[in-house]
C-alpha cells in the first residue's frame, strides 16, 4: 500500500462527500425527493454515503437505485428497479469521471421519461474527456495524463480514498 500515490485519504474523502451533500441540498432546496442512481460498483457505495449524509442534513426523501453497465462496452444498461422518473430529480453517482462515456450512457434509461433534473456527482473528475459531460458535484478535479489511472478504494460500505498510478 505504501507505493500507492494517494490523492484523497479517508478523512478528506469524507469531507468532500459531506460538502457535496450540502451542495445538493442547496441546489435542490425546493425538492422533497431525490433519486440517487449509483453506477455499479463504487458509485453505489458513494451514493449510499451521500444518501446517509442527506438524511442527516435535510428532510429529503431519497431513493437509491443501481445502474449496471459494462463500462468498456455499454450497450446494455440495467436499473435495479424501474420506477416513474417523470418530474423527479435524479443524481447519477460514479467514482471517477474519465472519458465521460460511462456517465453519458448512464443517462440513457432516464431519457425515456421527463425528469425534472438530471445531475451528476463524481468523487474524482479528470479534466480530459472524450465526451462532453460536466459533473454538477465534484469531490476533486485533476489534470492527469491519459496514461495515469485513478482508483477509488472502498471497503464494504466505506469510501477509503482515491489513488493514482
Secondary structure, 3 states (H helix, E strand, C coil): CCCCEEEECHHHHHHHHHHHHHHHHHHCCCCCEEEEEEECCHHHHHHHHHHHHHHHHCCCEEEEEEEECCCCCCCCCEECCCCCCCCCEEEEEEEEECCCHHHHHHCHHHHHCCCCEEEEEEEEEECCCCCCCCCCEEEEEECCCCCCCEEEEEECCEEEEEEEC
